[in-house]
Amino acid sequence: MMPHFILGSASPRRRDLFERLGLSFRIHPVDIREDSHLQHGKPSRTVLDIAGEKMNALETEGPFEREVFLVTADTIVCIRGTILGKPQTEREAEEMLFRLSGSIHTVYTGVVISRGGKKAAFCEKTRVRFMPLSPELIRRYLKTGEYEGKAGAYAIQGKGAFFISSIRGDYYNVVGFPVNAFIKTLSSRFGVDLL
């Protein structure tokens, strides 16, 4: 029998990935203050803390059926020890893109899965190299509005892909959800195979 999931996220990218996987799921976004966790500790710990807080918020909005999987996640971009969340303004997005220009950054996603009182958490990281970006190219990109709501102010699945000269790791992690690690964790920790 196909398992059912509750995705504690308002992210259209995560919803799209769940649809592509053919999962039975519904969206139940939770609202927490993510920015209170930024710049405190290691990036991997940060995303796991935020995903864990989202899971706590989701579980308190239950009760949910014991056989249902609850899933929460958080994605950040880190460059030279600085965590870049989602830009709040176009100016902030411009500053982020200038910082990423011609450099390597790492995308971290923390995921928490819970079912019937059992939990599993993991963090996936992917290294991304940007080509050098001219001020004019950045301005043109900002006019698309694609940066809004995106960690690091770009979307790899959109026009932001033009900036990327190489990637090492899970592409979907940069989109916002590490599909491969999710499938492996469901199998190894919960005995559920999606294929």
Residue, then its C-alpha position, 0 to 999 in steps of 0.5 A: m500500500m502506498p504510504h501517505f505523507i503530510l508535508g509541513s512546507a509551503s514551498p512550491r518546489r517541495r510540493d512539485l518534487f513530491e508530485r514528481l515522485g508520485l507520492s500521496f500527500r497533502i500540504h500542511p505548512v507551519d509557521i516558525r521564526e527561521d531567522s532566529h536560528l541563522q548565524h548560530g553554529k554550523p550550517s548542518r546544525t542550523v537546518l536540522d534545528i529549523a526542520g526539527e522546530k517545524m516538525n514540533a510545530l506540525e506535530t502540535e497541530g495534529p493529531f495525525e494518523r499513526e501510519v502517516f509520514l510527517v515531513t519537514a525541511d529547511t534549506i540554506v546557502c552558506i559561503r565562507g562561513t556566512i549563512l544566506g537565508k531568503p532575501q527580504t528585499e531586492r537589495e538584499a538579494e543583489e548583495m547575496l548574488f554579488r557574494l556568490s559571484g565567481s565563488i563556490h558555496t554550499v547548499y544545506t537541507g535538513v529533513v525530519i521524518s516522523r511516523g507513529g512516534k519514530k523519527a529520523a533526521f538527516c542533512e544533505k549538502t551540495r557544493v555549487r560553483f557560480m560563474p562571475l556575474s556582472p552587475e548588469l546580469i544581476r540586475r536583469y535577473l532581479k527583474t525576473g523576481e525569481y529570487e523571491g523566497k529562495a535561499g541564496a536569492y536564486a533558483i537552480q530550476g529556473k533562470g538561476a541555472f545560467f549562473i552555475s558552472s558546476i555542481r557536486g552533489d544532489y541537484y534536487n537538494v539545491v532545488g530544496f529537497p534531497v530526494n535521493a537521501f529521502i528515499k534511502t532514509l525511508s527505506s533504511r529507517f522505516g522499511v518503506d520502498l517508494l519504487 
